[in-house]
Amino acid sequence: MTGDEKHDIAAESTVDILWVLYDRVLDVAPGRMDDPDRDRFLLSKGHGPMAYYAVLAAKGFLDAAELDGWARFGSPLGHHPDRVLVPGVEIGSGSLGHGLPIGLGVALGLRAQGRNRPRVVVLAGDAELDEGSNHEAIAVAGRLGVDNLTVVVVDNASASLGWPGGIARRFAVEGWATTTVDGRDHDALEAAFTAPHAGRPLAVVATVEPKGA
């Protein structure tokens, strides 16, 4: 897939994480996109969603032939994913910093309905954690013990300022369960996503050096 060279490295850094989530972790399928008990995946890191579209196609949400026309006029596959146009996409994203607050709202909504089985997984980038709305969501989720919420933060060292003690520490001080893994190691990612964390939201920091760097 070509045509978004500005964001191809950002997209490529997510491909292993996306594959592990859809292949091993998430309870969602093309035939259950409207099932209220499905897991929800929210791509907050919505710039350059090439890898996301490819994984959705591999898992049957999209016709793989649609990938050839991505980002062209008339294609549903835009530079930012659109939940109205792309099957399996839960939110329209690309304006960074909003996915985690939205995910918190979805998780709280499911809890209010008594739906305790579905999990909400948000994929964010390290740089977008600079946005203040994330810090409000981190604090609220930790204080309320929203354990059906998981965030995976792709750490490719692109944040402007960073956080004292590192990204995982930023979540841990607010009561989150945290772990840091190699974002290319599929078994380590699966183990991180499936580790018990009763009573606490889960933050998985996935360190990634772009291929070819």
ZADRENVO-171219 format. One record per residue (C-alpha): residue number from 0; residue in one letter; chain; x, y, z. Coordinates in pm, whole numbers. Example, Ala and Ser with C-alpha at 12.3 -4.5 7.8 and 13.67 -1.06 7.14 Angstrom:
<site nr="0" rest="A" kette="A" x="1230" y="-450" z="780"/>
<site nr="1" rest="S" kette="A" x="1367" y="-106" z="714"/>
END
This chain:
<site nr="0" rest="M" kette="A" x="0" y="0" z="0"/>
<site nr="1" rest="T" kette="A" x="145" y="333" z="-107"/>
<site nr="2" rest="G" kette="A" x="31" y="694" z="-114"/>
<site nr="3" rest="D" kette="A" x="89" y="809" z="244"/>
<site nr="4" rest="E" kette="A" x="465" y="818" z="275"/>
<site nr="5" rest="K" kette="A" x="441" y="1085" z="543"/>
<site nr="6" rest="H" kette="A" x="285" y="836" z="784"/>
<site nr="7" rest="D" kette="A" x="412" y="501" z="661"/>
<site nr="8" rest="I" kette="A" x="662" y="459" z="945"/>
<site nr="9" rest="A" kette="A" x="396" y="542" z="1204"/>
<site nr="10" rest="A" kette="A" x="159" y="291" z="1045"/>
<site nr="11" rest="E" kette="A" x="424" y="20" z="1012"/>
<site nr="12" rest="S" kette="A" x="513" y="51" z="1380"/>
<site nr="13" rest="T" kette="A" x="166" y="-77" z="1472"/>
<site nr="14" rest="V" kette="A" x="140" y="-380" z="1245"/>
<site nr="15" rest="D" kette="A" x="261" y="-647" z="1490"/>
<site nr="16" rest="I" kette="A" x="43" y="-511" z="1771"/>
<site nr="17" rest="L" kette="A" x="-264" y="-499" z="1549"/>
<site nr="18" rest="W" kette="A" x="-205" y="-853" z="1426"/>
<site nr="19" rest="V" kette="A" x="-168" y="-999" z="1775"/>
<site nr="20" rest="L" kette="A" x="-483" y="-821" z="1893"/>
<site nr="21" rest="Y" kette="A" x="-699" y="-939" z="1605"/>
<site nr="22" rest="D" kette="A" x="-543" y="-1284" z="1569"/>
<site nr="23" rest="R" kette="A" x="-507" y="-1384" z="1935"/>
<site nr="24" rest="V" kette="A" x="-681" y="-1148" z="2176"/>
<site nr="25" rest="L" kette="A" x="-992" y="-960" z="2065"/>
<site nr="26" rest="D" kette="A" x="-1331" y="-1131" z="2069"/>
<site nr="27" rest="V" kette="A" x="-1473" y="-973" z="1756"/>
<site nr="28" rest="A" kette="A" x="-1548" y="-1102" z="1407"/>
<site nr="29" rest="P" kette="A" x="-1702" y="-977" z="1080"/>
<site nr="30" rest="G" kette="A" x="-2031" y="-1147" z="1162"/>
<site nr="31" rest="R" kette="A" x="-2052" y="-990" z="1508"/>
<site nr="32" rest="M" kette="A" x="-1980" y="-624" z="1441"/>
<site nr="33" rest="D" kette="A" x="-2312" y="-523" z="1600"/>
<site nr="34" rest="D" kette="A" x="-2295" y="-769" z="1889"/>
<site nr="35" rest="P" kette="A" x="-2319" y="-563" z="2211"/>
<site nr="36" rest="D" kette="A" x="-2094" y="-817" z="2382"/>
<site nr="37" rest="R" kette="A" x="-1811" y="-786" z="2129"/>
<site nr="38" rest="D" kette="A" x="-1473" y="-647" z="2228"/>
<site nr="39" rest="R" kette="A" x="-1407" y="-294" z="2105"/>
<site nr="40" rest="F" kette="A" x="-1081" y="-180" z="1945"/>
<site nr="41" rest="L" kette="A" x="-1024" y="195" z="1910"/>
<site nr="42" rest="L" kette="A" x="-737" y="320" z="1694"/>
<site nr="43" rest="S" kette="A" x="-647" y="649" z="1857"/>
<site nr="44" rest="K" kette="A" x="-322" y="657" z="1658"/>
<site nr="45" rest="G" kette="A" x="-532" y="720" z="1350"/>
<site nr="46" rest="H" kette="A" x="-278" y="879" z="1118"/>
<site nr="47" rest="G" kette="A" x="-176" y="654" z="831"/>
<site nr="48" rest="P" kette="A" x="-401" y="353" z="901"/>
<site nr="49" rest="M" kette="A" x="-246" y="132" z="632"/>
<site nr="50" rest="A" kette="A" x="-159" y="-148" z="873"/>
<site nr="51" rest="Y" kette="A" x="-505" y="-132" z="1031"/>
<site nr="52" rest="Y" kette="A" x="-680" y="-172" z="695"/>
<site nr="53" rest="A" kette="A" x="-450" y="-459" z="600"/>
<site nr="54" rest="V" kette="A" x="-528" y="-648" z="922"/>
<site nr="55" rest="L" kette="A" x="-902" y="-584" z="885"/>
<site nr="56" rest="A" kette="A" x="-883" y="-723" z="532"/>
<site nr="57" rest="A" kette="A" x="-685" y="-1028" z="645"/>
<site nr="58" rest="K" kette="A" x="-952" y="-1101" z="906"/>
<site nr="59" rest="G" kette="A" x="-1245" y="-1067" z="666"/>
<site nr="60" rest="F" kette="A" x="-1385" y="-729" z="766"/>
<site nr="61" rest="L" kette="A" x="-1284" y="-581" z="430"/>
<site nr="62" rest="D" kette="A" x="-1252" y="-714" z="77"/>
<site nr="63" rest="A" kette="A" x="-877" y="-729" z="21"/>
<site nr="64" rest="A" kette="A" x="-928" y="-588" z="-330"/>
<site nr="65" rest="E" kette="A" x="-1028" y="-257" z="-171"/>
<site nr="66" rest="L" kette="A" x="-674" y="-209" z="-42"/>
<site nr="67" rest="D" kette="A" x="-551" y="-137" z="-396"/>
<site nr="68" rest="G" kette="A" x="-756" y="181" z="-414"/>
<site nr="69" rest="W" kette="A" x="-695" y="313" z="-66"/>
<site nr="70" rest="A" kette="A" x="-690" y="693" z="-24"/>
<site nr="71" rest="R" kette="A" x="-803" y="747" z="-383"/>
<site nr="72" rest="F" kette="A" x="-1113" y="946" z="-473"/>
<site nr="73" rest="G" kette="A" x="-1423" y="741" z="-395"/>
<site nr="74" rest="S" kette="A" x="-1246" y="487" z="-177"/>
<site nr="75" rest="P" kette="A" x="-1389" y="427" z="172"/>
<site nr="76" rest="L" kette="A" x="-1034" y="379" z="297"/>
<site nr="77" rest="G" kette="A" x="-912" y="728" z="378"/>
<site nr="78" rest="H" kette="A" x="-600" y="865" z="541"/>
<site nr="79" rest="H" kette="A" x="-798" y="855" z="867"/>
<site nr="80" rest="P" kette="A" x="-1034" y="562" z="934"/>
<site nr="81" rest="D" kette="A" x="-1405" y="641" z="927"/>
<site nr="82" rest="R" kette="A" x="-1640" y="423" z="1132"/>
<site nr="83" rest="V" kette="A" x="-1930" y="502" z="896"/>
<site nr="84" rest="L" kette="A" x="-1741" y="385" z="587"/>
<site nr="85" rest="V" kette="A" x="-1511" y="105" z="704"/>
<site nr="86" rest="P" kette="A" x="-1658" y="-217" z="851"/>
<site nr="87" rest="G" kette="A" x="-1510" y="-303" z="1189"/>
<site nr="88" rest="V" kette="A" x="-1390" y="49" z="1269"/>
<site nr="89" rest="E" kette="A" x="-1534" y="170" z="1600"/>
<site nr="90" rest="I" kette="A" x="-1439" y="541" z="1588"/>
<site nr="91" rest="G" kette="A" x="-1334" y="799" z="1335"/>
<site nr="92" rest="S" kette="A" x="-983" y="898" z="1442"/>
<site nr="93" rest="G" kette="A" x="-680" y="1094" z="1337"/>
<site nr="94" rest="S" kette="A" x="-713" y="1400" z="1557"/>
<site nr="95" rest="L" kette="A" x="-470" y="1272" z="1815"/>
<site nr="96" rest="G" kette="A" x="-541" y="1254" z="2186"/>
<site nr="97" rest="H" kette="A" x="-907" y="1154" z="2178"/>
<site nr="98" rest="G" kette="A" x="-903" y="776" z="2162"/>
<site nr="99" rest="L" kette="A" x="-828" y="708" z="2528"/>
<site nr="100" rest="P" kette="A" x="-1100" y="943" z="2663"/>
<site nr="101" rest="I" kette="A" x="-1348" y="789" z="2420"/>
<site nr="102" rest="G" kette="A" x="-1238" y="440" z="2522"/>
<site nr="103" rest="L" kette="A" x="-1291" y="528" z="2886"/>
<site nr="104" rest="G" kette="A" x="-1643" y="644" z="2807"/>
<site nr="105" rest="V" kette="A" x="-1717" y="324" z="2616"/>
<site nr="106" rest="A" kette="A" x="-1581" y="110" z="2900"/>
<site nr="107" rest="L" kette="A" x="-1786" y="297" z="3159"/>
<site nr="108" rest="G" kette="A" x="-2095" y="270" z="2938"/>
<site nr="109" rest="L" kette="A" x="-2055" y="-107" z="2912"/>
<site nr="110" rest="R" kette="A" x="-2010" y="-131" z="3287"/>
<site nr="111" rest="A" kette="A" x="-2324" y="75" z="3346"/>
<site nr="112" rest="Q" kette="A" x="-2517" y="-171" z="3126"/>
<site nr="113" rest="G" kette="A" x="-2389" y="-464" z="3330"/>
<site nr="114" rest="R" kette="A" x="-2180" y="-591" z="3038"/>
<site nr="115" rest="N" kette="A" x="-1869" y="-704" z="3220"/>
<site nr="116" rest="R" kette="A" x="-1725" y="-940" z="2961"/>
<site nr="117" rest="P" kette="A" x="-1639" y="-709" z="2665"/>
<site nr="118" rest="R" kette="A" x="-1306" y="-534" z="2684"/>
<site nr="119" rest="V" kette="A" x="-1214" y="-201" z="2529"/>
<site nr="120" rest="V" kette="A" x="-865" y="-175" z="2381"/>
<site nr="121" rest="V" kette="A" x="-721" y="160" z="2271"/>
<site nr="122" rest="L" kette="A" x="-404" y="189" z="2062"/>
<site nr="123" rest="A" kette="A" x="-227" y="520" z="2117"/>
<site nr="124" rest="G" kette="A" x="108" y="668" z="2025"/>
<site nr="125" rest="D" kette="A" x="358" y="802" z="2276"/>
<site nr="126" rest="A" kette="A" x="349" y="1151" z="2126"/>
<site nr="127" rest="E" kette="A" x="-26" y="1190" z="2157"/>
<site nr="128" rest="L" kette="A" x="1" y="1139" z="2532"/>
<site nr="129" rest="D" kette="A" x="117" y="1502" z="2534"/>
<site nr="130" rest="E" kette="A" x="-251" y="1594" z="2481"/>
<site nr="131" rest="G" kette="A" x="-416" y="1691" z="2811"/>
<site nr="132" rest="S" kette="A" x="-734" y="1490" z="2757"/>
<site nr="133" rest="N" kette="A" x="-530" y="1172" z="2796"/>
<site nr="134" rest="H" kette="A" x="-413" y="1268" z="3143"/>
<site nr="135" rest="E" kette="A" x="-769" y="1325" z="3259"/>
<site nr="136" rest="A" kette="A" x="-866" y="982" z="3124"/>
<site nr="137" rest="I" kette="A" x="-564" y="816" z="3286"/>
<site nr="138" rest="A" kette="A" x="-654" y="963" z="3625"/>
<site nr="139" rest="V" kette="A" x="-1026" y="882" z="3608"/>
<site nr="140" rest="A" kette="A" x="-980" y="525" z="3481"/>
<site nr="141" rest="G" kette="A" x="-728" y="449" z="3752"/>
<site nr="142" rest="R" kette="A" x="-932" y="599" z="4033"/>
<site nr="143" rest="L" kette="A" x="-1250" y="418" z="3922"/>
<site nr="144" rest="G" kette="A" x="-1076" y="85" z="3863"/>
<site nr="145" rest="V" kette="A" x="-1205" y="47" z="3506"/>
<site nr="146" rest="D" kette="A" x="-1057" y="-297" z="3448"/>
<site nr="147" rest="N" kette="A" x="-1233" y="-358" z="3116"/>
<site nr="148" rest="L" kette="A" x="-1012" y="-86" z="2963"/>
<site nr="149" rest="T" kette="A" x="-670" y="-154" z="2809"/>
<site nr="150" rest="V" kette="A" x="-443" y="98" z="2639"/>
<site nr="151" rest="V" kette="A" x="-142" y="-5" z="2434"/>
<site nr="152" rest="V" kette="A" x="101" y="279" z="2383"/>
<site nr="153" rest="V" kette="A" x="339" y="250" z="2088"/>
<site nr="154" rest="D" kette="A" x="666" y="393" z="2215"/>
<site nr="155" rest="N" kette="A" x="883" y="486" z="1919"/>
<site nr="156" rest="A" kette="A" x="1049" y="775" z="2104"/>
<site nr="157" rest="S" kette="A" x="849" y="1041" z="1922"/>
<site nr="158" rest="A" kette="A" x="712" y="1227" z="2225"/>
<site nr="159" rest="S" kette="A" x="827" y="1586" z="2263"/>
<site nr="160" rest="L" kette="A" x="899" y="1593" z="2636"/>
<site nr="161" rest="G" kette="A" x="853" y="1246" z="2784"/>
<site nr="162" rest="W" kette="A" x="753" y="1162" z="3141"/>
<site nr="163" rest="P" kette="A" x="960" y="1128" z="3460"/>
<site nr="164" rest="G" kette="A" x="1022" y="758" z="3511"/>
<site nr="165" rest="G" kette="A" x="894" y="664" z="3166"/>
<site nr="166" rest="I" kette="A" x="554" y="603" z="3006"/>
<site nr="167" rest="A" kette="A" x="454" y="306" z="3223"/>
<site nr="168" rest="R" kette="A" x="522" y="508" z="3536"/>
<site nr="169" rest="R" kette="A" x="277" y="774" z="3418"/>
<site nr="170" rest="F" kette="A" x="-1" y="513" z="3430"/>
<site nr="171" rest="A" kette="A" x="122" y="328" z="3739"/>
<site nr="172" rest="V" kette="A" x="103" y="632" z="3965"/>
<site nr="173" rest="E" kette="A" x="-268" y="656" z="3884"/>
<site nr="174" rest="G" kette="A" x="-336" y="294" z="3979"/>
<site nr="175" rest="W" kette="A" x="-307" y="119" z="3644"/>
<site nr="176" rest="A" kette="A" x="-151" y="-224" z="3600"/>
<site nr="177" rest="T" kette="A" x="141" y="-173" z="3362"/>
<site nr="178" rest="T" kette="A" x="390" y="-369" z="3159"/>
<site nr="179" rest="T" kette="A" x="651" y="-283" z="2895"/>
<site nr="180" rest="V" kette="A" x="722" y="-525" z="2611"/>
<site nr="181" rest="D" kette="A" x="893" y="-547" z="2273"/>
<site nr="182" rest="G" kette="A" x="632" y="-431" z="2023"/>
<site nr="183" rest="R" kette="A" x="759" y="-683" z="1766"/>
<site nr="184" rest="D" kette="A" x="742" y="-989" z="1995"/>
<site nr="185" rest="H" kette="A" x="405" y="-1154" z="1933"/>
<site nr="186" rest="D" kette="A" x="419" y="-1394" z="2227"/>
<site nr="187" rest="A" kette="A" x="520" y="-1117" z="2468"/>
<site nr="188" rest="L" kette="A" x="240" y="-895" z="2339"/>
<site nr="189" rest="E" kette="A" x="-17" y="-1170" z="2381"/>
<site nr="190" rest="A" kette="A" x="101" y="-1241" z="2735"/>
<site nr="191" rest="A" kette="A" x="82" y="-871" z="2822"/>
<site nr="192" rest="F" kette="A" x="-269" y="-831" z="2685"/>
<site nr="193" rest="T" kette="A" x="-401" y="-1138" z="2865"/>
<site nr="194" rest="A" kette="A" x="-233" y="-1090" z="3203"/>
<site nr="195" rest="P" kette="A" x="-477" y="-1070" z="3499"/>
<site nr="196" rest="H" kette="A" x="-540" y="-716" z="3626"/>
<site nr="197" rest="A" kette="A" x="-860" y="-738" z="3828"/>
<site nr="198" rest="G" kette="A" x="-982" y="-405" z="3958"/>
<site nr="199" rest="R" kette="A" x="-735" y="-198" z="3754"/>
<site nr="200" rest="P" kette="A" x="-713" y="-78" z="3393"/>
<site nr="201" rest="L" kette="A" x="-419" y="-213" z="3196"/>
<site nr="202" rest="A" kette="A" x="-147" y="-15" z="3015"/>
<site nr="203" rest="V" kette="A" x="84" y="-202" z="2779"/>
<site nr="204" rest="V" kette="A" x="382" y="1" z="2657"/>
<site nr="205" rest="A" kette="A" x="509" y="-149" z="2332"/>
<site nr="206" rest="T" kette="A" x="856" y="-30" z="2240"/>
<site nr="207" rest="V" kette="A" x="911" y="-23" z="1866"/>
<site nr="208" rest="E" kette="A" x="1208" y="75" z="1652"/>
<site nr="209" rest="P" kette="A" x="1081" y="127" z="1297"/>
<site nr="210" rest="K" kette="A" x="1206" y="-138" z="1057"/>
<site nr="211" rest="G" kette="A" x="1493" y="-8" z="851"/>
<site nr="212" rest="A" kette="A" x="1583" y="254" z="1112"/>
END
